[in-house]
Amino acid sequence: MNNQDDLRHYAIEVKPIGAVCNLRCEYCYYLGKGSGNAAGHSLMTDEVLETYIRQVIDIHGQYAEIEFAWHGGEPTMASIPFFERAMALQQKYGEGRRMLNTLQTNGTLLTDDWCKFFRDHNFRIGLSIDGPEHLHNIYRKDAHGEETFSRTMHGLELLLKHGVEFNTLTTVNAANAIHAAQVYHFLREFSNYMQFLPVVESLPHNGNGNVALPPGIYSNQPRNLAPFTVPAEAYGKFLCTILDEWSRHDVGRKFVQVIEAAIGNLTRRPAGLCVHEAVCGHCGVIEKNGDLYRCDRYVFPEYRVGNILKAPLYDMMETNRKFGEYKLDSLPSVCLHCDVADLCFGGCPKDRLDERMTLNGPERRNYLCPGYHMFFNYFKQRIPKIIKL
């Protein structure tokens, strides 16, 4: 085994309770996803849990840090005893390996007991919050239509109280995109690590589900954008403003994922953000019944790979190469002549909604292309004046 094999790493999300969630965020792309036994209100069985942990450890290189990324839905609905079993299994199969547990939560169900558990097991938490109260509450309501900001902030306060490491994940949507400075200054009061996720979804043609099958190998149908989708140029302006506010107040103190990824690409280091890397395909998703899908944004029957109870995880992930290379193979010709292609890499294939006819036939450009072009050009101009590369 050579050093490269020893450091082999995968980023595989797991959905211990599937898409089940106590919230009904209007822009949610996951509610109702999964297939067969993955749907409905039930918990991952101990058999699937043990198989998942054992196989994830097995496929990583000897010296790689192994990440267990718990997502949903709302993964805290799986209960503390479930995660205690998971920790015991990690100890059983890990044999001293370096391991990291991350968990994405809406924060509304957090308690002192949860936060003590996170602290004791060194969890890194991702907290979903869309900005100050009047912006957060527009789309993030619970199953009864009630606003959730106060409950999310209570969960945040508990994380701070117990010293749990966390980052914030903020969607950039049709409502908050024009309030970038306000969102940033709200978040910087308590968050040292910020992620900004653009909301780009199209409506299903048949009326089934919340969002349509993304463009890709199995679908290139015309698209009608969902009303909560962020306007492309508004997203670019949002990121430019975030860069300005970060540069004025927080260089070396706060970390913004898209800025760190752009610095990585500019200096020829791994970006750490699949959206802005040349290829993808190393970020599979395991549903609660053991089904493996090619990507979190592609949990549709067409992109089901297999089941970890019936096939080795390593073999299934190896088949994901074609899916990952599709991102580069389907790059539109306009990207080949773009001055920020080495920072953008065409964005996520799920957002290639803008179909145009070229000499080579129809191509699909990323819907966010005008915003990406605006931000990455501004980034290239500004960043040398901000930090020494």
Buried (B, 14 or more C-beta within 10 A) or exposed (E): EEEEEEEBEBBBBBBBBBBBBBBBBBBBBBBBBBBEBBBEEEBBBEEBBBBBBBBBBEBBBEBBEBBBBBBBBBBBBBBBEBBEBBBEBBEEBBEEBEBEBBBBBBBBBBEEEBBBBBBEBEBBBBBBBBBBBEBBBBBBBBEEEEBBBEBBBEBBBBBEEBEBBBBBBBBBBBBBBBBBEBBBEBBBEBBBBBBBBBBBBBBBEEEEBBBBBBBBBEBBEEBEBBEBBBBBBBBBBBBBBBBBBBBEEBEEEBBBBBBBBBBBBBEEEEBEBBBBBBBBBBBBBBBBBBBBBBBBBBBBEEBBBBBBEEBEBBEBBEBBEEBBBBBBEBBBEBBEEBEBBEBBBBBBBBBBBBBEEEEEEEBBBBBBBBBBBBBBBBBBEBBEEBEEE
